[in-house]
Amino acid sequence: MSDQYFKFIEFNPRRAMRGAEAARVEVDQDGEWLWMSKRDIKANMKDFGAHPELQKALDAYGAFA
């Protein structure tokens, strides 16, 4: 498992309805965050392993569907 930091912050359904990245994930302990798509999340899981916070972000997309 990598030492990469991830923290799921929120899921924005309005962004998802527009087809935009909708999962906001903190990627740095200094507070830097990114909007991520399902594809982004899966790519990070492939690179860094099945991090529980990435799984939460991916699950949020499933709850939206």
Backbone torsions as a table, in degrees:
resi	resn	phi	psi	omega
1	MET	NA	139.1	-179.4
2	SER	-78.1	161.4	174.8
3	ASP	-88.5	8.3	-179.7
4	GLN	-58.9	139.2	-178.1
5	TYR	-97.6	131.3	173.2
6	PHE	-140.6	141.7	173.5
7	LYS	-144.6	118.8	177.8
8	PHE	-70.6	126.1	-177.0
9	ILE	-100.9	-53.4	-177.3
10	GLU	-162.8	164.8	170.7
11	PHE	-121.5	128.3	-177.3
12	ASN	-108.9	100.7	-176.2
13	PRO	-63.8	-28.2	177.5
14	ARG	-64.4	-40.9	176.1
15	ARG	-64.2	-41.9	179.9
16	ALA	-61.5	-41.3	179.6
17	MET	-62.0	-30.1	178.4
18	ARG	-85.1	-2.7	-178.9
19	GLY	83.3	11.7	178.5
20	ALA	-89.8	162.8	174.1
21	GLU	-58.6	134.8	-170.9
22	ALA	-124.5	-8.2	178.8
23	ALA	-99.2	120.4	177.8
24	ARG	-94.3	120.6	-175.0
25	VAL	-126.8	125.8	174.4
26	GLU	-75.2	131.6	-175.0
27	VAL	-117.7	5.3	-176.2
28	ASP	-152.3	139.2	-179.1
29	GLN	-67.2	-11.1	175.1
30	ASP	-82.6	0.3	175.6
31	GLY	102.0	-0.2	178.6
32	GLU	-66.4	135.5	-179.3
33	TRP	-137.7	163.4	179.7
34	LEU	-135.0	148.9	166.0
35	TRP	-81.3	132.5	-178.4
36	MET	-124.5	142.6	172.1
37	SER	-90.0	172.4	174.5
38	LYS	-58.6	-39.9	179.9
39	ARG	-62.4	-44.0	178.0
40	ASP	-59.7	-45.2	-178.2
41	ILE	-62.1	-47.1	-179.6
42	LYS	-62.7	-37.8	178.1
43	ALA	-64.4	-41.1	177.6
44	ASN	-67.0	-36.4	177.3
45	MET	-65.7	-36.9	178.1
46	LYS	-65.7	-42.1	-177.6
47	ASP	-76.4	-36.3	-171.0
48	PHE	-118.1	-0.7	-179.8
49	GLY	94.8	171.7	-175.9
50	ALA	-77.9	71.6	180.0
51	HIS	-66.6	133.5	-176.9
52	PRO	-59.0	-32.8	179.7
53	GLU	-73.0	-33.9	174.0
54	LEU	-67.4	-36.9	177.8
55	GLN	-63.9	-39.6	176.4
56	LYS	-59.9	-43.2	179.9
57	ALA	-64.2	-42.5	178.6
58	LEU	-65.9	-40.6	177.8
59	ASP	-61.8	-33.5	178.9
60	ALA	-62.8	-36.4	175.5
61	TYR	-64.5	-39.7	179.3
62	GLY	-64.0	-37.3	178.8
63	ALA	-68.3	-26.6	-178.9
64	PHE	-77.2	-33.1	-174.2
65	ALA	-62.6	NA	NA
